[in-house]
Amino acid sequence: MENASRHISGPLATRPERYDHGNQPFQLSGELLVQVMRYLDPFDILTLRKTCRFISGVSKAKIVWLTALEEVINGQSNFKLHLPVEKMSVLDLEHAATAPRRFRSLIQHRDVDEVPLPYSHRQLFFRRAPPLTGTYNVDGLFLIPGGRFMISMSGETLNLWDVGYNMNIPPSAYPLATADNCGRLYALCRTPDGKGVFLASKKTSGSIDSQATVLQIYWVRLAGDMDNSPPEFTLKARLDLGFPVDQAFTIRLCPSMALIRLRSHIAIWDWAQNTGCKWSSPILDDSNRPVRIHGISSELPVLITPCLPTVAACVRTNSSYM
């Protein structure tokens, strides 16, 4: 663990505080208290802060809230928050670490007919990056878990935006990255390291008279606190689904795998290796019958559906699935 005294200012880092417990005096050091606070909930740290000036000072050390925020992130989501923690103040870190619980409390304690009101507003103008002018006509938005980044859909163009990590940080004036002619966003999942996302988009190919559906997988690199690499969309895989564009389908995405359902057909596509398999069952014609997917974070999702025929063989994806 990082040296606690680095983030404890003044004499608190070196001068132990003396207390009398009956007839037996004992001493508390800042480093010891920092270690204790590692195991506390953020709101317990705020409660402990009220006990005395010495503990209050230690509780405002940056290392305390760096650790608290890391524990909250690990407990709330598999997505990294991509926060510039080295640039954030202690107050910023406290706000981020306590935000999930404050939000849950706001939702749980509201009246049935009450609509929670935001504390403040910010406006995002979907400007085109120079040398282009004007704004995008946005027809869909997706907030990436973690809350800092958002993807907008404008026709078949996807844009990545930085909406900031607190209300005092303005949203990005222009998109961080743009992917033209990539289709509509259908599904999204995190990368194994949590520092980016994979997304599945649907677009059309072919002539006007014989259009077909194409599924594309993109890797989206997000801006990290210690990574200076620019965000970008990178095409990783492409699959011709072989059915008309007006036919609806559902897709579930996980790292290296995609599960596709169209009427009575199910296909699993290993887009990382460009292999896959498909099968069908009459019971899947019922659109109201759910297909339960387990192990979404594993390499291959397990399907639990009654009377589902076993997969006879796997096929290469150089031919269409459906």
N, C-alpha and C positions, 0 to 999 in steps of 0.2 A: 504494500500500500504506500502511496505517496506520503512523504513526511508531513505530518499534520502541522508542524510549526511553520511550514512555508506559507500557509494560508491563515495563520493566527497572528494578528498584528499586535504590536506593543508588548507589554510585559506578560500578557496572558500565556504566551507561548513558553515562557521559561519560569515564571514565578508560580509555584504551587499555592493554592489557597488553603488556609488553615481553619479547621472547624473543631469545635469541642463537642464530643459525643459523650455526655456524662462527664466522667473524669478522664476519659481517654481521647486526647486530641488526635486527629488524623488529617492528612493532606490530600487534596485533589489536584492533579495536574491537567493542563489543557489537553495533552496527548491522550491521557486516559479517558477523559470525557468524550473526545472525538471517537475513540474506539467504541465506547458505549453507544453513542448516537448512531453508529453504523447499523445497529439492530433495531432502531426505532422507526415507527411510522412518521412521515413528515409532520403530521399534526401533533404527535407526541413530542416531537422536538420543539414545536412552538409552545406546547404546554410546559415543558421542562424549562424553557427560556424564562418563564415568569418566576422561577424560584429565587434567584439572586443575580446580582450584577455580573459576577464572575462567570456563571453558567450561561447567562444571557450573551456575554461577549463571545464565549466559545461557540455557542450555537449559531453565531453569525459568521463563522469561518467558512470560506468558500469550499474547502474540502468536505465539510459536513453535507452541503447541499449538492455537490457533485455526486457524492455517494448515494444520497437519498434519491436523486433524480435517476441515477442508474438503476437502483432497485425498483423504482416505480415503472420504468420502461420495461424491465425484464418481466415484471409481473403483469403488465397491462397488454403488451403486444409483442409480436415477433418482429415488427418493423422498427428499424432504427429511426430516431426522430430527426437525425441530421441537423443537430443544433450546434451552432458555433460556441461551445461551452467556454472556451478560453476567452471569448470576447464578452460573455454574458456577466452581468453583475450578480451579486448574491441575491438581490431582490428578484431578478429575472429567474434565477434558478429556483428560488422558493416558489414563485408563481407557477413555474412549469411542473414542479414536483407535487404541488397541491391541487393542480387543475383537475385531474380525473375525479378525485373525490368531491371537489366542489361542484363539478358538473353533475355527477350522480345525485348529489344532495338536492341540487336545483330541480332536477327532473322528478325525483321520488317524492319530494315534499310539496309539489305544486298541486293545486286543485284540479279536479278532473277536466273542467272546462277552461282552465287557465293556460294561456300560451306563454311560455317563458320568454322574457324580453332580453335581448343582448345588452351587455354593459356599454358597448360603444359600437360604432360602425366605421368601416373603411370601404372605400370604393375602388374597385379594380377596373381600369379601362383596358379593354382587350386590343391594345394598339399593335399594329404590324411593325415588325422590326425594320429599321432603315436598311436599304433605301426605299422600301415600300412605305406607303402612306395610308392613312385611314385606320379603321378598326375592323376586327373580325366579327362576322355575324355568328354568334355562338348559339348552337342549338343543343348543347349537352355539356355537363360538367361532372367531373369525378374527383373527389377529394381523396388523395392518397393517405392511408392510415398514418398517423403521426401529426397531421394537420398543417404541415408547412407547405407542401407542394400540392398542386392541383393540375389536372389535365382537362383542357377544354376541347370540344369537338366543333368544328366548323366545316360542314360538308364532309369531305374525306380528308381533312387536314386536322392533325392533332398538335396541340401546343402544350408545353410544360411551363407552369407559372410558379413563382415563389411568392406566397402570400404573407411571408414573414412569420417570425416565431413569437411575437407579442404585439400588442396593439400600438406600440410606439415605433414599430418598424414598418415602413411603408411597403406595400406590395411592389413587385418588380414592374418597372414601366413597360418592359417588352418581354416577350416569351424567352425563357432560358434556352429552349430548344424547340424545333419545329419539324414535323414529319408530314410532308405533302403526299397526297395520293395514296394514303395508307388505309383508308376505309374507316369504318365505324368501330369504336371501342366496344368489345363484347365481354371481356373478362380480364382480371388482373390478379397477380399474386406476387409475393416478395421473392427476391433472389435468396439463395441459401445463406449468404452473409448478411442479409438484411439491409444492405446499403443501396439497393436499387429495386426495380420491379420488372417483371415480365408482363406484357400485355398481349392479348389476342384481339386482332381486328378483322373485320369482315369487309371485303370489297368485291367488286364485280370485274370480270374479265370477258374477253370475246367481243363479238360484234353486237350491234343493237338487236339483231334478230335472234341471236343465240348466246345470250349472256349466261354466265355461270358464276357460282360463288367461290371465292378464294379466301382461305383462312391464313392469316399471317401472324407470326410471333415476333414481337420486338422486345429487345432489352433496353430499358430506360435507365441510364446512369444518372443518379441524383447527386447534388452537391453536398459534400460532407464537411464536417468541421475541420478536418485535417487534410482533405483531398482538394488539390487545386485543379484537378481535371474538370473540364467544362461538361455540363450535362448534355446528353445527346440521346437520340433514338437510333438504335442499331437493329436492322432486320436480321433475325436469326434463322427463320424457317418459313417456308411457304408451302401450302397444300391446296390443290384443286379439289374441292369437295364434290364437284360433278353434278350438282343439282341446281335448278333455276333459282334466281335471286329472290323470288317472291316466297319461297318456302322458308318458314321459320324453323330455327333449331336452337338448342341450348348447348352451352359449353361450360365446362369446369376446367380451370387451369391450375396446374401446380408445376414446380420446377422440373423441367425436362419432359413433362407429360401433359396431354390435353385429352379430356373426355368429351365426346360429341354425341348428342342425342337428336335424332331426326325421326319423328313418327315411331315406327317399330324397330328402328335400327339404332345400335350403339356402336361407336368406334372409339378405340383408344389409340392415340397417335403419340409415339415417342418422337417428338420433334427434334430432340437433341441428336438422335441417331438416325432419324428419317425412316423409321419402321413403324408398323402398327398392325392392328387386327380389328376385325369387325364381326358382329353377329346380330341376329334379329330375333324377336319374340313377339307373338301376337298380343301378349299382355301389355306391351309397350304402346299399342295403338291408343290405349286409354291415356289421354294427356293429363288426366287428374291423378294418375297413379304415380307416386313419387319413386324415384330411384335413389336409394340411400347410398352415400359415398362415405367410406371410412378411410382414415389414414391419408388425408389430403396432403400431409407434409412428407409422406413416404414416397418412394420411387414409383410405385404402382398403386393407384387407388383400388380398394376392394369393393366390388359391387354386391349388394345383398338384395336380390330380387327373386321372388318365388318362381320356380319353373324356368329359370333362365338357362337356355342351352349353353353347354360348354363351348369354348372357343376351339375350333378344329385346328386352325393353323394361323400363323402370322404371315402377313404379306408386306412386300415393299410398297412404299408410298409413291412410286413412279406412275401408278395408275390411280384412278379416282376411287374413293371409298364408297360413295353412296350410289 
